């Protein structure tokens, strides 16, 4: 096996400021110009592109901590390093900063071929410019280097190589993966989560409630994070982050992306999500795999290029986006699921919250594995980017929320029931979130579910969502689900037994 000590570090790559064949930190207009040959300009002036690969290549991604690297794996880094060094190649290098918090910010450096400037353009709009500091993380993405995607990560060195894929999400997640790992190494925990601040002016006085939403891409994380809960001034909601955060030991939730959001656009409608729609139809947006006609007409309702159509939108085009990317304190955490045997919402103990974190129950979306869209899946922390033992993440999550006195909930944004199912609509979900923020939800113990569920929610007929009434043979189905969950959790050798025992 090759020695990881012989693999590249961030200092082994050429200095982009002195290398003649590298264009360093060009303007956004210049980056756009590099890919003008593949651009379709929308009728509102934004660039739209179609990539060959339209989702992350998860099964072709390995890291040196969790996967046994051999000589072939290390040659991937050598190939990328040779490409960056080759003076005959037209290389673009862009530096950005992930995060603002002093305990979580890192300088990121991306190398791409000049003709793929569109990747750097979209990525650069997500983060904020660096101030000339040396990089902490380096990613090289060369789409034409191999016939199939090959992604390799050296987590400790902070180096990622992406060969054979032209999907922007590979560049984005290469840095966010390491951002989360560094947070864990400092005693916190990286979370695939959106964050928001709810300002209320009610019987308890004027106050702020910090909320986090954990969910897989495409399950409503961005929607719930950005939703204004239909509050009127002086009350309101500010979206802090929509994708990746770091829960620090101090209780601060450090954000990662200060420039923009990478949103799914299939089905994006002005009447349902007006703010996101306005930002995605602004000239500052970058569209990827969205249906755009030659005359610039945009069709968000058409999966012409697959179901993982995306747009990079700017935070400064969102009225609900806060100027802050860090949430000073978090009060409530919501796990987004779409399990028909779950109620619209349940209140969790600390151990049960760790169970929900470890189960990460949801449905597969086009952002993950397009061939399995709609299938029930489990992803620890709803986070496909964990580096290191996953059981340790569950233990860390339980310890942090217990120390910080954070209340956790699991929220079902799908349907309740299997034989007479009922949709959990946006109206019900928003009423639940507002009621929890205000503290107006009354709770009761459901022994059948082994969960604390709402007895009443202002504006919601909770009796419609009684799980047992909508599942024939409920007792057997629930017992089978609990046994399956326990068996799943038992796979994680480092997960504490008290968490497994709390399985609901």
C-alpha positions as CSV (number, residue, x, y, z in Angstrom):
1,X,0.0,0.0,0.0
2,X,1.2,3.5,-0.8
3,X,2.3,5.7,2.1
4,X,0.0,8.6,2.8
5,X,3.0,10.6,3.8
6,X,4.1,10.6,0.2
7,X,0.9,12.2,-1.0
8,X,0.5,15.9,-1.7
9,X,-0.2,18.6,0.8
10,X,-1.7,22.0,0.1
11,X,1.9,23.5,-0.2
12,X,2.9,21.2,-3.0
13,X,0.7,22.9,-5.6
14,X,2.1,25.7,-7.7
15,X,1.9,29.3,-6.5
16,X,-1.0,30.7,-8.6
17,X,0.3,34.2,-8.3
18,X,3.7,33.4,-10.0
19,X,2.9,30.5,-12.3
20,X,2.5,31.9,-15.9
21,X,0.0,29.3,-17.0
22,X,-2.4,29.9,-14.1
23,X,-4.9,32.6,-14.1
24,X,-5.4,33.6,-10.4
25,X,-8.7,34.9,-9.0
26,X,-10.1,36.3,-12.3
27,X,-13.3,38.3,-12.2
28,X,-16.7,36.6,-12.3
29,X,-17.2,38.1,-15.7
30,X,-13.9,36.5,-16.9
31,X,-14.9,33.1,-15.4
32,X,-18.2,33.3,-17.3
33,X,-16.4,34.2,-20.5
34,X,-14.3,31.0,-20.3
35,X,-17.4,28.9,-20.7
36,X,-19.3,31.1,-23.1
37,X,-19.1,28.4,-25.7
38,X,-21.5,26.2,-23.6
39,X,-23.6,28.9,-22.1
40,X,-27.3,29.5,-22.9
41,X,-28.2,33.0,-21.7
42,X,-31.6,33.2,-20.0
43,X,-34.1,35.9,-20.9
44,X,-33.1,37.7,-17.7
45,X,-29.4,37.7,-18.5
46,X,-28.1,34.8,-16.3
47,X,-25.9,32.0,-17.7
48,X,-27.3,28.5,-17.9
49,X,-25.2,25.4,-18.4
50,X,-25.8,21.6,-18.9
51,X,-23.2,19.3,-17.3
52,X,-22.4,15.8,-18.4
53,X,-22.7,14.5,-14.8
54,X,-25.8,15.8,-13.0
55,X,-25.3,14.6,-9.4
56,X,-22.5,13.7,-7.1
57,X,-20.7,10.4,-7.8
58,X,-21.0,9.1,-4.2
59,X,-20.0,5.5,-5.0
60,X,-16.9,6.6,-6.8
61,X,-15.7,8.8,-3.9
62,X,-13.2,7.6,-1.3
63,X,-11.3,9.2,1.5
64,X,-8.0,8.1,3.2
65,X,-9.6,7.8,6.7
66,X,-12.5,5.5,5.9
67,X,-11.3,3.7,2.8
68,X,-8.1,1.6,2.3
69,X,-6.1,3.6,-0.1
70,X,-3.7,1.8,-2.4
71,X,-1.2,2.9,-5.0
72,X,-3.9,3.6,-7.6
73,X,-5.7,5.9,-5.2
74,X,-2.6,8.0,-4.6
75,X,-1.9,8.1,-8.3
76,X,-5.1,10.1,-8.6
77,X,-3.5,12.9,-6.6
78,X,-0.3,12.6,-8.6
79,X,-2.2,12.9,-11.9
80,X,-4.0,16.0,-10.7
81,X,-0.8,17.6,-9.3
82,X,1.0,16.9,-12.6
83,X,-1.9,18.5,-14.5
84,X,-1.8,21.7,-12.4
85,X,2.0,21.9,-12.8
86,X,2.0,21.3,-16.6
87,X,2.8,24.7,-18.2
88,X,1.0,23.7,-21.3
89,X,-2.4,23.6,-19.5
90,X,-4.6,26.6,-19.2
91,X,-5.4,26.6,-15.5
92,X,-7.7,28.8,-13.4
93,X,-7.3,29.1,-9.7
94,X,-9.9,30.7,-7.4
95,X,-9.6,31.3,-3.6
96,X,-12.6,31.7,-1.4
97,X,-13.3,31.4,2.4
98,X,-15.7,28.9,3.9
99,X,-17.1,30.3,7.1
100,X,-16.6,33.5,9.0
101,X,-16.3,32.4,12.6
102,X,-12.7,32.5,13.9
103,X,-12.9,28.9,15.1
104,X,-14.4,27.5,11.9
105,X,-13.2,29.6,8.9
106,X,-10.9,28.1,6.3
107,X,-9.3,29.4,3.0
108,X,-10.3,27.2,0.0
109,X,-8.4,27.0,-3.3
110,X,-9.9,25.5,-6.4
111,X,-8.0,24.6,-9.6
112,X,-10.0,23.9,-12.8
113,X,-9.4,24.0,-16.5
114,X,-10.0,27.3,-18.1
115,X,-12.7,26.0,-20.4
116,X,-14.6,24.8,-17.3
117,X,-14.7,28.3,-15.8
118,X,-18.4,27.8,-15.2
119,X,-17.6,25.5,-12.3
120,X,-15.4,28.1,-10.6
121,X,-18.0,30.8,-11.5
122,X,-20.9,29.0,-9.7
123,X,-18.7,27.9,-6.8
124,X,-17.2,31.4,-6.3
125,X,-20.6,32.9,-5.9
126,X,-21.4,30.6,-3.0
127,X,-18.4,31.8,-0.8
128,X,-16.8,35.0,0.0
129,X,-13.4,36.2,-1.3
130,X,-10.2,35.3,0.6
131,X,-7.9,38.0,1.8
132,X,-4.7,36.7,0.4
133,X,-4.1,34.1,3.1
134,X,-2.6,30.7,2.3
135,X,-5.0,27.9,1.6
136,X,-6.2,25.4,4.2
137,X,-7.9,23.2,1.6
138,X,-7.1,22.5,-2.1
139,X,-9.4,20.9,-4.7
140,X,-8.4,20.1,-8.2
141,X,-11.2,19.3,-10.6
142,X,-10.4,18.1,-14.1
143,X,-13.5,16.9,-15.8
144,X,-11.8,15.4,-18.9
145,X,-9.0,13.6,-17.1
146,X,-10.7,10.2,-16.8
147,X,-13.6,8.4,-18.6
148,X,-15.5,8.0,-15.4
149,X,-15.6,10.0,-12.1
150,X,-12.9,9.4,-9.6
151,X,-13.0,11.4,-6.4
152,X,-10.3,11.0,-3.7
153,X,-9.9,12.9,-0.5
154,X,-6.9,13.3,1.9
155,X,-8.8,14.7,4.9
156,X,-5.9,15.4,7.1
157,X,-4.0,17.1,4.4
158,X,-7.0,19.1,3.2
159,X,-6.6,17.9,-0.4
160,X,-9.3,16.6,-2.8
161,X,-9.0,15.5,-6.4
162,X,-12.0,15.3,-8.6
163,X,-11.3,13.6,-12.0
164,X,-13.9,12.8,-14.7
165,X,-16.9,14.8,-13.3
166,X,-18.0,18.3,-14.4
167,X,-20.7,18.6,-11.7
168,X,-20.4,21.8,-9.7
169,X,-21.6,20.0,-6.6
170,X,-18.4,18.0,-6.4
171,X,-16.4,21.2,-5.9
172,X,-18.8,22.6,-3.4
173,X,-19.0,19.6,-1.2
174,X,-15.2,18.9,-1.4
175,X,-14.7,22.0,0.8
176,X,-17.8,21.6,3.0
177,X,-16.8,18.0,3.8
178,X,-13.5,19.2,5.3
179,X,-15.2,22.2,7.0
180,X,-17.3,19.8,8.9
181,X,-14.4,17.5,9.7
182,X,-12.4,20.3,11.2
183,X,-15.3,21.4,13.4
184,X,-15.5,17.8,14.8
185,X,-11.8,17.8,15.4
186,X,-12.2,20.9,17.5
187,X,-14.9,19.4,19.7
188,X,-17.9,20.5,17.8
189,X,-19.8,18.8,15.0
190,X,-20.3,19.5,11.3
191,X,-24.0,19.3,10.3
192,X,-25.7,19.0,7.0
193,X,-28.3,21.5,8.1
194,X,-30.0,24.8,7.5
195,X,-30.2,27.5,10.2
196,X,-32.6,30.3,10.8
197,X,-33.5,32.9,13.4
198,X,-37.2,33.5,14.3
199,X,-38.0,36.8,16.0
200,X,-41.2,36.8,18.0
201,X,-43.1,39.5,19.8
202,X,-45.8,37.6,21.8
203,X,-46.9,37.0,25.4
204,X,-43.4,36.1,26.4
205,X,-42.1,39.4,25.1
206,X,-39.7,40.1,22.2
207,X,-37.3,37.2,21.8
208,X,-35.3,35.2,19.2
209,X,-35.4,31.5,18.6
210,X,-32.6,29.8,16.8
211,X,-33.5,26.7,14.7
212,X,-31.6,24.1,12.8
213,X,-33.1,21.8,10.1
214,X,-31.3,18.5,9.2
215,X,-32.3,16.8,6.0
216,X,-31.0,15.3,2.8
217,X,-30.8,17.4,-0.3
218,X,-34.2,17.7,-1.9
219,X,-36.3,16.9,1.2
220,X,-37.3,20.4,2.1
221,X,-34.3,21.6,4.1
222,X,-33.8,24.8,2.1
223,X,-37.6,25.4,1.9
224,X,-38.2,25.2,5.6
225,X,-35.0,27.1,6.4
226,X,-36.0,30.0,4.2
227,X,-39.8,30.0,5.0
228,X,-41.0,33.1,6.7
229,X,-43.7,31.3,8.7
230,X,-46.1,34.0,7.4
231,X,-45.1,36.2,10.3
232,X,-45.9,40.0,10.1
233,X,-43.6,42.8,11.2
234,X,-42.3,43.3,13.9
235,X,-42.1,39.5,13.9
236,X,-40.1,37.7,11.2
237,X,-37.6,35.1,10.1
238,X,-34.1,35.4,8.9
239,X,-32.4,32.6,6.9
240,X,-28.9,32.2,8.2
241,X,-27.6,29.1,6.2
242,X,-29.3,26.5,4.1
243,X,-26.8,23.7,3.7
244,X,-23.9,23.1,6.0
245,X,-23.2,24.4,9.5
246,X,-20.9,23.6,12.4
247,X,-22.3,23.3,16.0
248,X,-19.4,24.6,18.1
249,X,-18.9,23.6,21.8
250,X,-19.8,27.2,22.8
251,X,-23.3,26.8,21.3
252,X,-22.6,29.0,18.3
253,X,-23.7,27.5,15.0
254,X,-21.0,28.6,12.5
255,X,-22.1,29.0,8.9
256,X,-20.2,28.0,5.9
257,X,-21.4,29.8,2.8
258,X,-21.5,33.6,2.9
259,X,-22.1,34.3,-0.7
260,X,-25.0,32.2,-2.0
261,X,-27.2,29.1,-2.0
262,X,-27.1,26.1,-4.3
263,X,-30.8,25.3,-4.6
264,X,-32.9,22.7,-6.3
265,X,-35.1,24.2,-8.9
266,X,-37.3,21.5,-10.3
267,X,-40.9,22.6,-9.6
268,X,-39.8,26.0,-8.3
269,X,-42.8,28.3,-8.6
270,X,-43.3,32.0,-8.0
271,X,-46.6,31.5,-6.1
272,X,-45.2,28.8,-3.7
273,X,-41.6,30.0,-3.2
274,X,-41.6,33.6,-4.4
275,X,-38.3,34.6,-2.8
276,X,-36.3,31.7,-4.1
277,X,-38.0,32.1,-7.5
278,X,-37.1,35.8,-7.7
279,X,-33.5,35.0,-6.9
280,X,-33.3,32.2,-9.4
281,X,-34.7,34.5,-12.1
282,X,-32.2,37.3,-11.4
283,X,-29.2,38.0,-13.6
284,X,-26.9,37.2,-10.7
285,X,-27.9,33.5,-10.7
286,X,-26.1,30.6,-12.3
287,X,-28.3,27.8,-13.6
288,X,-27.1,24.2,-14.0
289,X,-29.2,21.5,-15.7
290,X,-32.3,23.7,-15.8
291,X,-34.5,23.5,-18.9
292,X,-33.7,26.6,-20.9
293,X,-34.7,27.1,-24.5
294,X,-32.4,28.6,-27.1
295,X,-34.3,31.8,-26.8
296,X,-33.6,32.0,-23.1
297,X,-37.0,30.9,-21.8
298,X,-36.7,29.1,-18.5
299,X,-38.9,26.1,-17.5
300,X,-38.4,25.1,-13.9
301,X,-41.2,22.6,-14.1
302,X,-39.5,20.5,-16.8
303,X,-36.9,17.8,-16.0
304,X,-35.3,18.1,-19.4
305,X,-31.8,17.5,-18.0
306,X,-32.7,15.3,-15.1
307,X,-34.4,15.9,-11.8
308,X,-31.4,17.5,-10.0
309,X,-31.7,20.9,-11.7
310,X,-29.9,23.5,-9.7
311,X,-29.3,27.3,-9.4
312,X,-26.7,29.2,-7.5
313,X,-28.5,32.2,-6.1
314,X,-27.0,35.2,-4.2
315,X,-27.8,35.8,-0.6
316,X,-28.1,39.5,-1.2
317,X,-31.1,38.8,-3.5
318,X,-33.0,37.1,-0.7
319,X,-35.0,39.5,1.6
320,X,-35.1,36.8,4.3
321,X,-31.3,36.2,4.3
322,X,-29.6,37.6,7.3
323,X,-26.3,39.5,6.9
324,X,-25.0,37.0,9.5
325,X,-23.9,33.5,8.6
326,X,-23.4,32.5,12.2
327,X,-26.3,31.7,14.6
328,X,-25.2,32.8,18.2
329,X,-27.3,30.1,19.9
330,X,-29.5,27.3,18.8
331,X,-32.7,26.4,20.7
332,X,-34.4,23.9,18.5
333,X,-33.3,21.2,16.1
334,X,-35.6,19.5,13.5
335,X,-34.9,16.2,11.7
336,X,-36.8,16.2,8.4
337,X,-38.1,12.7,7.5
338,X,-40.7,11.2,5.1
339,X,-41.6,8.1,7.0
340,X,-45.3,7.2,6.8
341,X,-45.1,5.5,10.2
342,X,-44.1,8.8,11.8
343,X,-46.4,11.6,13.1
344,X,-46.2,15.1,11.6
345,X,-43.9,16.0,14.6
346,X,-42.5,14.4,17.7
347,X,-40.6,15.8,20.6
348,X,-37.4,13.9,21.5
349,X,-35.3,13.2,24.5
350,X,-31.6,13.7,24.2
351,X,-31.0,10.0,23.6
352,X,-33.9,9.8,21.1
353,X,-32.5,12.8,19.3
354,X,-29.3,10.9,18.9
355,X,-31.3,8.0,17.5
356,X,-33.0,10.3,15.0
357,X,-29.5,11.7,14.1
358,X,-28.1,8.2,13.5
359,X,-31.2,6.9,11.6
360,X,-31.3,9.9,9.3
361,X,-34.4,8.4,7.8
362,X,-35.6,10.0,4.5
363,X,-36.2,9.2,0.9
364,X,-33.6,9.1,-1.9
365,X,-33.5,12.2,-4.1
366,X,-32.0,13.1,-7.4
367,X,-29.2,14.9,-5.6
368,X,-27.9,11.6,-4.3
369,X,-28.6,8.5,-6.4
370,X,-31.0,9.4,-9.3
371,X,-31.6,5.7,-10.0
372,X,-33.2,5.3,-6.5
373,X,-35.4,8.4,-6.3
374,X,-38.2,7.8,-3.9
375,X,-36.7,4.8,-2.1
376,X,-36.6,4.9,1.7
377,X,-33.0,5.4,2.9
378,X,-31.0,6.0,6.0
379,X,-28.0,8.3,6.1
380,X,-26.4,9.1,9.5
381,X,-27.0,12.8,10.3
382,X,-28.7,13.0,6.9
383,X,-25.1,13.8,6.0
384,X,-23.4,11.9,3.2
385,X,-20.1,13.7,3.9
386,X,-19.0,12.3,7.3
387,X,-15.4,11.5,7.6
388,X,-14.5,9.0,10.4
389,X,-16.6,6.6,12.6
390,X,-20.2,7.5,12.3
391,X,-21.1,6.2,15.7
392,X,-18.9,8.8,17.3
393,X,-20.9,11.5,15.5
394,X,-24.1,10.3,17.3
395,X,-22.3,10.3,20.7
396,X,-21.0,13.8,20.0
397,X,-24.4,15.1,18.9
398,X,-26.1,13.7,22.1
399,X,-23.4,15.3,24.3
400,X,-23.6,18.7,22.6
401,X,-27.4,19.1,22.7
402,X,-27.5,17.9,26.3
403,X,-24.8,20.4,27.4
404,X,-26.3,23.2,25.4
405,X,-29.9,22.4,26.5
406,X,-31.2,22.1,22.9
407,X,-34.7,20.7,22.3
408,X,-34.9,18.3,19.3
409,X,-37.8,17.2,17.1
410,X,-38.5,14.9,14.2
411,X,-40.8,16.4,11.6
412,X,-42.5,14.5,8.8
413,X,-42.9,16.5,5.6
414,X,-44.4,13.5,3.6
415,X,-47.5,11.5,4.4
416,X,-48.9,9.9,7.6
417,X,-50.2,6.4,7.1
418,X,-49.9,3.6,4.6
419,X,-53.5,2.4,4.1
420,X,-55.4,5.7,4.4
421,X,-52.5,8.2,4.0
422,X,-52.9,11.9,4.5
423,X,-50.4,14.5,3.3
424,X,-48.7,16.8,5.8
425,X,-49.2,20.0,3.9
426,X,-47.1,23.2,4.0
427,X,-49.9,24.9,6.1
428,X,-49.7,22.2,8.8
429,X,-45.9,22.2,8.8
430,X,-45.7,25.9,9.1
431,X,-48.3,26.0,11.9
432,X,-46.3,23.3,13.8
433,X,-43.0,25.2,13.4
434,X,-44.6,28.4,14.6
435,X,-46.3,26.7,17.5
436,X,-43.0,25.1,18.6
437,X,-41.2,28.4,18.3
438,X,-43.9,30.2,20.4
439,X,-44.2,27.4,22.9
440,X,-47.9,27.0,22.2
441,X,-47.9,23.3,21.3
442,X,-49.4,21.0,24.0
443,X,-47.7,17.6,24.2
444,X,-48.7,14.1,25.3
445,X,-47.1,10.7,25.5
446,X,-48.0,8.2,22.8
447,X,-47.0,4.8,24.2
448,X,-47.7,3.0,20.9
449,X,-45.1,5.2,19.1
450,X,-42.9,5.5,22.2
451,X,-42.8,9.2,21.4
452,X,-44.0,12.5,22.7
453,X,-46.5,13.9,20.2
454,X,-48.8,17.0,20.0
455,X,-52.0,16.9,21.9
456,X,-52.9,20.2,20.2
457,X,-51.3,22.6,17.8
458,X,-52.9,26.0,17.0
459,X,-54.4,25.8,13.5
460,X,-53.9,22.1,13.1
461,X,-56.4,19.2,13.5
462,X,-53.9,16.8,15.1
463,X,-56.4,13.9,15.2
464,X,-56.3,13.7,11.4
465,X,-52.6,12.6,11.7
466,X,-53.0,9.7,14.3
467,X,-50.6,7.2,12.8
468,X,-52.3,4.1,14.3
469,X,-55.6,5.0,12.7
470,X,-54.1,5.1,9.2
471,X,-52.0,1.9,9.3
472,X,-53.7,-1.5,9.2
473,X,-51.9,-3.9,11.5
474,X,-50.2,-0.9,13.2
475,X,-48.8,-2.8,16.2
476,X,-47.0,-5.3,14.0
477,X,-45.7,-2.6,11.6
478,X,-44.4,-0.5,14.5
479,X,-42.7,-3.5,16.2
480,X,-41.0,-4.4,12.9
481,X,-39.9,-0.9,12.4
482,X,-38.4,-0.6,15.9
483,X,-36.6,-3.9,15.5
484,X,-35.2,-2.9,12.1
485,X,-34.0,0.4,13.6
486,X,-32.3,-1.3,16.5
487,X,-30.6,-3.8,14.1
488,X,-29.4,-0.9,12.0
489,X,-28.0,1.1,15.0
490,X,-26.3,-2.0,16.3
491,X,-24.0,-1.9,13.2
492,X,-22.1,1.2,14.6
493,X,-19.5,-0.2,17.0
494,X,-18.6,3.1,18.5
495,X,-22.2,4.2,19.2
496,X,-23.0,4.3,22.9
497,X,-25.5,1.6,24.1
498,X,-27.8,4.1,25.8
499,X,-28.6,5.6,22.4
500,X,-29.4,2.2,20.9
501,X,-31.7,1.5,23.9
502,X,-33.6,4.7,23.2
503,X,-34.8,3.5,19.8
504,X,-38.4,4.4,19.2
